[in-house]
Amino acid sequence: MDVDEEPSRAPPTPDLIELASIVLSSIEKYLDLQSTITLAATCKCLRSHLVHEGKIKASHFETGSQHDMLIRVHTGEHNWLTAPGRIFNYMPKALNTIYFPSLKRLALSFPDSVAIYNEHPISIPNGYMSSWPMLSFLIADAHKLEELLIDSSALIKPERDTCGMEGTYKMFGQNLSKCTKLRSLVLHNVFSPAENPSASVHSAALLRHLTPVVEKRVDRLEDITLFIGGKSIEDQRRDGAHRDFFVSVLTLEKLRHLNVHITATKDNTVLCEFLEACTIVSRSNGMRLRSSSLGFVQLVYEEIPQPDDDDLAEDELTNIEPFLRLLGESSELNVFSMTVPRTCWSQESVDALKRVITRKPSLNTVRIDFRGYRDDSEKIASCLSEFLSEKEATDELRRCCFSRIMKLPFEESDSALHLRKYVDEHGRGCFRIAEDGEMWNFLFSRVSLLRSAEETE
């Protein structure tokens, strides 16, 4: 691998500086992390050594969640494989080797405390207490950074146990704000405690310090993906951190890709604050998003089943209508996917859904799981019928799936008759109304249509 180094600017005592950096990284877990990083930021010799001297100029740096590492330099890609148990040792060394001012894509996955290697579970020590502060410090110099993917799941445990991550979260947010070319942000913020694997928690503090980053890049960020647990580890603190983060995301001027995946049990705070943010943005911006280029939207609320738990009460969840109302004017939409609990649906939200999926020339993929919502008014069938009628003329539909709608005896309605006619005309499985117990599943696949044509020939 070719290495492109910066001109040497070593201090008068390079050996001592080298020794100091090694000592700091080795004893860091025993020190106050904020003080350690502050020392590195204020000491010019140490900063020069950490940021500039003898670094690899790489455009891409990625670490996988299991045992792989990728560094891309001007000579091509270089991959290294190692046992999961050693990644936590390699990551701080790798971060200290990369020349951050040249980075365009950075993807860091902090693996969970247990990894699978050769089909056997391996316990991984929590060594990220050194690499995370190092990243929080070095990210300030990533002036060319365009894409950032951070899996912070493994950091939530030390935050929960010691409550000592607020300072580094703040530094990370402040320094990330200096990355003026950032256009894509992907954050995995989900942790399942070993003592309760079915639980799902997240760090609201990290979101709190990322909100100013999104606000400052309001005219630049295009891609936001968030995987988040349902319950904050700050159980008693309710300061609207989730709502403020979502408001900043929904007001982005060039938003093209929005993907929100919530994994929750009984705590619906994240989903409720997301819908509250939708209401705020809708009222302030005339019931529409500021971005006119939104093309991909996915919202998934994944419920983790709990033993001996009853279903959520219907009044515990907010109606999904504010979110759908925001998307009504998104004319560039081409992919729309949504899975939310049945208690989020109503006749008003189905009306709003109709405005989302109809009169959208570019929309070619729709996936909606109603989770057993009972459509007494037959509005879903009417909505789907109108949607298919539009797409029949353009022949642009690739995939459509309306699943788990509570089955009702509406076979004689105009909407149902149109759907049956559509099945009869196209046939061979390209579109079908399947029954799953007491549920209707309306399915269309362009792949099936092409296969049917091939079989006919």
N, C-alpha and C positions, 0 to 999 in steps of 0.2 A: 504493500500500500504506500502510495506516495504521500508524503507529509509536507505540507506547505506551512512553514513556520514564520512567525513575525520576527523582525529584526531584534536581536538581543538587546534588552534594556535592563540587564541584571543590576541589582544594587551592589554596593561595595562588598557585602558579605552574603553572597548567594547561598553558601552552605548553611548559614544560620537561618536564612529565610526558608530554605527547603525544610530544615529541621522543624522550624516553627509551624509550618503548614501541616506537616505530618503529625506533630504533637497535638495541634488543635483538633484535627480530625479524629485522632484516636481517643482523646479524653473528652470530646464534645458532649457525649451523653451524660457526663458527670457534672457539666457546667451549665450555667444559665445560657440557653441558646441565643437569646436576644443579645446578651452582652458579647458573646463570641462573634456573632455576625457584625455587630456594631464595631468591634475592634477591626475586623477585616475591611469594613467600609471606610474607616477613618485612617487606617495605616496605609500610606501611599505605596510603600515597598511591597507590603503583603498583597494589596489589591492588584498591583502590576503583575505580581507573580501568579495570582489566582486567575486573572482575566486574560492576560495578553501573552505571556512568555511561553514559548515552546508548545503552542496549542495546534490542534488539527483543525484546519479550515474545512468544515463539513456543512453541507446545505441541509441534510436530514440527519436526525438522531432519534432512534426509536428503541425502546426496550419493551419486550413482550411480557405478558403476565405469567409466563411459565419459565422458559429457559433460553430465550433468544435475544439477540441484540443486533441492531443494524446501524451502521454509520455509512453515509453516502458522501464521497468526496469526488473531486473532478475526474478521477480515474474509474469511477463506477461504484457499485455497492459492495460492501464488505460485511459479512455476517459471522457472528460468533455464537456458538452454542455452549451452554454451561449448565451445570446442575442448578435447580431452583434455589437450593440452599446457599449458593454462592453469589446470587445476583445482588443481594443487599450489600455485599462487600464490593462488587464490581461497579455498581452504579455511582457511588461518590467518586471513585477513581476516574470513571468515564466522564462524568460531569466536569471534573477538574482538568480533563484533557481536551475537551471540545472548545473551539474558539467561538463563543456565543455571537459575536457580531456578524458572523457569516451564516448563521442558521436561518432557514426558511420554514422548516417543519420540525416540530419537537413533540414527540409522543412518549410519555413516561407512564408506565404502569407499575404501581407499587403492589406487588402480589400480596395476597392474603397470608395469614400466618401458617397456612398449610397448603402445600402444592402437591400435585400428582406427578411423579417422575417414574417412568417405567412401570406404570400401573400401581405404584405404591405411594401412600401419603408420606410427605416429608415435612417436618416442622421447620419453619423458617424464622429465625430470630428477628426481632423488631429492630433492624439496623437502619431504618429510614429516618431516624432522628438526626442523622448527619447529612444525608443526601437532600432532604427536603429544605433545611435552612440554606444549604449550598445553592440549590436551585433558586430559592427566594432571593438570594443575593445576586447570582449571575444573570438572571433573566432581565435585569435592567439594561444589559448591554446587547440584547438580542434585537437590534434596531431593524433587521430585515425580516423578522419573524412574521409569517403569514398564517400558519396553522399551528394550533396548540391543542394537544390531547393530554389530559391529566386524569389518571385514575387514582384518586385520593383515598380510596376505601380503607387501605391499611393504616392511614394516618388518624382515622377516627378513634381507634382504640386508645392510643396514647392521649388523645385529646380528652376522651372520656375519663381515663384513669388519673391523669395528672393535671388536666385543665391548663396545660402550658403551651398551647399552640396558637393562641390569639395573636401574640407578637409576630410570629413568622407568617401567619395568614395576612396580617396587616402589611408586612413588608412585601410579601409576594404580590398583593394587590397593587400597592404603590409602584413597585418596579415594573409590573406587567403593564401598567398604564403608559409607560414610556415606549412600548412597542406600537408605534403609530401605524404600522402596516398590517396589523393583525386583522384578519377577515374571517377566521374560523376558530370557534372555541367549542371543544368537546370536553365535558366534565362528567366523570363517574363518581358519584357521591353516595354510595350505598355500603352499609356495613351490617353483617349479621353476627352478633356476638356468639362466641363458642358455647356459652352457657344457655343460649336460647337461639338456636339456628333458624327458627321460624320467624324471628323478629327481623325488623328492617329499620335501621336508623341512619341518620345523615348528620352532617355538620352544617348548621345554619350559620355559624361564624364564618366559614369559608365563603358562603354565598354573600354574606354581609360585606365582605371586603372585595368581592368580585363585582358587585353592583356599580361602584364608581368606574371600574374599567369599562364596562359595557356602556355606561353613560358618556364617557369621554370618546368612545369609538362609535358614536351614534351614526356617523356618516360613513363608516368603514366596514363594520361587522356585517357579514352576510349569512353566516352559517352558525346556528346555535343548536347544540345537542346536549341534553341534560338527562342523566340517569340518577334518580334520587330516591332515597329511602323515605318511608312515610312518616317517621317520627324523628324529631330533632333530639340530639343528646342533651341539649339545653332545655330540659323538660319544663322548667318553670318560667323560662324567658319567652315572652310573646311580644316581639317588637316589630312584627310585620316584615321580617327579613326576606321571606319567600316572596311576598307580595311586591316589595320594592324591586327585587331582582327581576321578576316577571314583567313588571311595568317597564323597566329599562329595556328588556328584550323586545317587548311588543311595540315599542316606540322607535325601534331601529329604522332608519330611512332606506336601507338597501337590503333588508332581510329577504333572503331567498329560500332558506332551508330552516325549518323549525321542527325539532324532534324532542318531545318531552315524554319520558318514561318514568312513571311513579310506581314504586313497589311498596305496598302498604298493608297493614293489618286493620286495626280498628281506628287508628289515628288518621283522620282525613284532612289534617291541617294544610298540607301542601296543595292538594287539589282545590280545597276551598279558597285558599289565598291565590291560587292561579286564576280561578274564576272571578275572584274579587278584583284582581289586576285587569282582567278582560273588561269588567264593568267600568273601571276607572278610565282605561284607554278609550273605550267606546264613547263615554260621555264627553271626554275632552277632545276627541278627534272626529266627531260626527259619525259614530258607529262604523268606523273603518280603520284599518291599519295605516300607518304612515307610509309603509313600503308598498309600492305598486308592482313589485317584481317577485312576490312570493310564489314559489312553484311547488315546494314540497312541504306538506304538513302531516305530522303524525303525533297523536296524543294517545298514550296507553296508560291506563290505570290498572295495574296488576294486583289483584287481591290475593294475599297469602292466607290460605285456609288455616284456621286455628282450631284445635280440639275443643269440643264442647262449647263453641261460640255460636250464638244465634246470628241470623242475618242482621245487617245494619238497619236501623230504623229509617223509614223513608224520609223523615225530616232532617236526617243528619247530613245529607249531601246537598250541595247547591245545584241548581238547574244548569245544564250545560249550554243553555241558550246564549249567554253573553259571549262565549267563545265562538259559537257558530255565527252569531250576528256580526262579529268582527271580520269574518272571512267572506261575507256576502259579496263584497266588491272586489275580491282578489281575482281579477280576470285572467291572470297568467297561471293560475293553479293547474298543475298537471298530475299530481299525486296527492290523494287525501285518504288518510287512514286513522281510524279512531276506535278505541275500546274503552268504554266507561261503564260503571254500574247502571243497572236498569233504573235505579232511583234518580238518576240524573236526567232522565228523559221525561218529556211531557208533550202535549199537542203543540205547544208554542215552540219547543225546541225542534220538533220534526218540521214545522213550518220554516224555521231558520235553516235547517239542513237542506231543504229544497232549494233555498236561495244560494246555498254553497255549491251544490253539485249541478244545478241547471244553468244554462246560458254561460257555460264555461267551455269555449271551443278547444282549449288545450288539455282539458281534463280527460285523461285516458285510463287512470287507475283509481278505483275506489274500493276501500275495505272498511266495513263498519260492523262491529260486533255489538248488538243491542243487549246482550246478556240476559235475555228473557223478558224484555219490555213488552207489555201487553198493549198492542195498538188497537184500542177499541174503536177509534175513528177511521181506521183503514188508511190513514194518511201516509204510512210508509209505502204501502202498495201503490198508492197514487203517485208518490214522489218517484219511486223506481220506474213506474210506467212512463212518466214524462221524461225522465232521464234517458231511458232507452230509446224513446221516440226521437229525441234529439240526435242521439248517437247513430241511429240507423241511417240518417242522411249523410253523415260525415264518414262513417266506417272507421273511426279512430279509436274506438274503445278496445283496450287490451285486456283488462281484468276488472271484474266487478263482483263484490261479495258482500251481501247483506245477510248476516248470520244471526241465529238465535233470537228470532222474533216469535213471541208467544202466538201459537197457531190459533186462528179464529175461523169460524165457518163463513167465510166471505167469498166462496167460489163463484157466486153469481154477480159480484160487483163488476163494474166496467173495468176497473184497474186490474182485477184478477183475471178477467177474460182476456185483456190485452196481453198479460204476461203469459197466459196459456197459449195464445196465438203465436207469440214470439217463440215459444218453445217448439210449437208444431212446425213453424216455417224454417227454423234453423236446425233443429233436431240434433241428433248424434252427440248430445252432451255439451254442445257449445254453450247452451244456457239451460238451466234446469231449476226446478223448484223442488228441493229435497226436503224430506221430513226427518227430523231427529227427535223422536219421542213426541213431545208437545210443542216442538219448535219448527218454524219455517226457516229454510236457508235458501236464499236466492243467489245463484252462482252463475257467473259468466266468465269464460276463459278464452281469450283469443287463440291460445295454443290449441285448445280443443277444436276450435273452429277450423284452424289450418289442418289439423289432423283429419277432420271430417272430410275436407276437400280432397286431401290426398287419398283417402280411402275410396271416395267416389270415383276418382280418376282410375 
